[in-house]
Amino acid sequence: MGQKISNLSDISNLYNSISNIDKGSSIDNTINSFPKLKRGFLFLNLQEYYRQIENHNLILKNYINNKTPQNIKVILKICLTLIFHSKKPHFAIVNEAVEFSKKFKKHSLINAVLRSVLRNKNSISTNGKNISNIFKRCCDDIFSNERICSHIYESFFHKPRNYQISVNDIKDTIYEKRVSYFEKELDQNSFIQDIGNFEIINAIRKIYKDKNIIDICAAPGGKSILLHSYGFNVEAIDKSQRQIDKFKQNINRMKLNIKISKKDFLKTKFPSQYNSILLDAPCSALGTFRRNPDVISKIDEKKLKLNQKSQIEMIDKSLNLLNKSGVLVYIVCSFHPFETMGVIDKIIQKHKTITVENIQSNKMIKKENGYFINPYSFKDIGGSDIFFVTALKKN
Ligand SMILES: C[S@@+](CC[C@H](N)C(=O)[O-])C[C@H]1O[C@@H](n2cnc3c(N)ncnc32)[C@H](O)[C@@H]1O
C-alpha cells in the first residue's frame, strides 16, 4: 500500500486493510504501511471489527440476505464498528460508505441498510458476546473447564492490558519482581511483553543445565532478552530482517550485549551441537486473540496442518543439534491442538529417546505432552495470552 492511502477515506482505508488482513497479514503489519497519524484510529477499529464480527453478522441478518456480496457485508460491518464503537459522526460514516461503495454499484443498498440501522439504533444490542464455534471448540478441547472457558470468551471482548517486563528485579511490580503495567512511558530497563510469555521463561529457565543457549526463532527478542537477564549466554538467530531490526532497536535502547544473526534455521549448517535450545516456533498466533482478534476468523485446518509440518521439521532439526542430556524447549503462542499436542505426539512417536520434562508453574495447565498457560490464573491482574510449552530432553 502506498502513501496515497493517507488521502483516502477512513472507510476505504479500513476496507483495504481488512482485505490485506483476510489474505494473511497481521493487523500490526497492515497498519505499519499507513502514515503514523492514521495508525491509532485504524488499529483500534480493526481490532474492534474482528472482535465484533459474529455480533455484527447477527445484526446484519435483519437487513440483508445470503445473496448480498461478501465485500458489501465487509463495508457494512466496518460501518457497524464505527457507528457502535467509535466517535466518528454518523453522517460522515454514511456519506463515506455510500461514496466508497459506488464503485461496487451497491451504494443504494448500503445507504438503505445504514439509515435503517441508525433508525433502530437504540434497540440494537451492542454488548453481544457471540464468538465463533470453532474457537469455542478449541478452548473446550484444551481447558475443559467452564470457569476457564467463560473467562477466555469474556476476555475476547475486552482490550487487553499491556505489560512491561524489567531485566532486573524491582520493587512495586505486580508479578515476580519483574512485571509491571505498561501505561505510556516504557521504563529504560524494560520491554513490552505479555505476562504469559514472561511466565514461560521464568518457569523453563530452571530446566536448562547449560546457560549457553541458542534461540532459533529469536526476534523481536522478548525471550532472548529475558534469558540474558537471567544470566544466559544467548546466541540468537532469526530469518526475518524486519523482525531483527525490532530486536536491535530493543537491545540498543536497553544497552544490552546480545548478538543476533540473520539465518534461516532450516537452511543453516551448524558447526557444533548444543545442550540448551529454545524454539519459539512460528504459528497461527491463536493464543494472542485478545490483541489480534483476526486470528479467530483465520482458523483454517489446512493452514494449521502446514504449520504443524514446519513445526515438526524445526523440532526434528533442533533435536539433531541437541547433545545427549540436552534440553529443547518448544513454545508456540497458540492453543490449537494441531500446533501443540499434535506436534509433540508425533515427535514422541518418532524420536524414541526423547522424554518430556516437568515444568514447575502454578500458572499453567498440564497436559500429557506439555503445558498451557492458564489465563484464568492471571485474571485479577489483567489476564494473559495463551501459550503452549514443552521441554524435551534427549536421553
Ligand atoms: C513467534 S516469533 C518469535 C518471537 C520471539 N521468540 C520473542 O520472544 O520475541 C517467530 C519468529 O520465527 C522466525 N522464523 C520463522 N521461520 C524461521 C526459520 N526457518 N529460521 C529462523 N527464524 C524463523 C520469524 O521471523 C519470527 O520472528
The ligand as an SDF file (V2000), in Angstrom:
LIG
                    3D

 27 29  0  0  0  0  0  0  0  0999 V2000
    6.9120  -16.3500   17.4700 C   0  0  0  0  0  0  0  0  0  0  0  0
    8.1000  -15.3760   16.6700 S   0  0  0  0  0  0  0  0  0  0  0  0
    9.4100  -15.3580   17.8190 C   0  0  0  0  0  0  0  0  0  0  0  0
    9.2190  -14.3920   18.9720 C   0  0  0  0  0  0  0  0  0  0  0  0
   10.4600  -14.2460   19.8170 C   0  0  0  0  0  0  0  0  0  0  0  0
   10.9630  -15.5120   20.2810 N   0  0  0  0  0  0  0  0  0  0  0  0
   10.1990  -13.3550   21.0170 C   0  0  0  0  0  0  0  0  0  0  0  0
   10.0610  -13.8520   22.1390 O   0  0  0  0  0  0  0  0  0  0  0  0
   10.1800  -12.1480   20.8320 O   0  0  0  0  0  0  0  0  0  0  0  0
    8.6700  -16.4620   15.4510 C   0  0  0  0  0  0  0  0  0  0  0  0
    9.9190  -15.9610   14.6950 C   0  0  0  0  0  0  0  0  0  0  0  0
   10.4070  -17.0550   13.9220 O   0  0  0  0  0  0  0  0  0  0  0  0
   11.0830  -16.5270   12.8160 C   0  0  0  0  0  0  0  0  0  0  0  0
   11.2780  -17.6480   11.8580 N   0  0  0  0  0  0  0  0  0  0  0  0
   10.3500  -18.3030   11.1360 C   0  0  0  0  0  0  0  0  0  0  0  0
   10.9160  -19.2960   10.4230 N   0  0  0  0  0  0  0  0  0  0  0  0
   12.2540  -19.2600   10.6930 C   0  0  0  0  0  0  0  0  0  0  0  0
   13.3690  -20.0180   10.2410 C   0  0  0  0  0  0  0  0  0  0  0  0
   13.2260  -21.0110    9.3500 N   0  0  0  0  0  0  0  0  0  0  0  0
   14.5910  -19.7110   10.7340 N   0  0  0  0  0  0  0  0  0  0  0  0
   14.7490  -18.7050   11.6300 C   0  0  0  0  0  0  0  0  0  0  0  0
   13.7150  -17.9250   12.0710 N   0  0  0  0  0  0  0  0  0  0  0  0
   12.4920  -18.2040   11.6070 C   0  0  0  0  0  0  0  0  0  0  0  0
   10.1610  -15.4070   12.3640 C   0  0  0  0  0  0  0  0  0  0  0  0
   10.8750  -14.4780   11.5870 O   0  0  0  0  0  0  0  0  0  0  0  0
    9.6940  -14.8280   13.7070 C   0  0  0  0  0  0  0  0  0  0  0  0
   10.4770  -13.7180   14.0630 O   0  0  0  0  0  0  0  0  0  0  0  0
  1  2  1  0
  2  3  1  0
  2 10  1  0
  3  4  1  0
  4  5  1  0
  5  6  1  0
  5  7  1  0
  7  8  2  0
  7  9  1  0
 10 11  1  0
 11 12  1  0
 11 26  1  0
 12 13  1  0
 13 14  1  0
 13 24  1  0
 14 15  1  0
 14 23  1  0
 15 16  2  0
 16 17  1  0
 17 18  1  0
 17 23  2  0
 18 19  1  0
 18 20  2  0
 20 21  1  0
 21 22  2  0
 22 23  1  0
 24 25  1  0
 24 26  1  0
 26 27  1  0
M  CHG  2   2   1   9  -1
M  END
$$$$
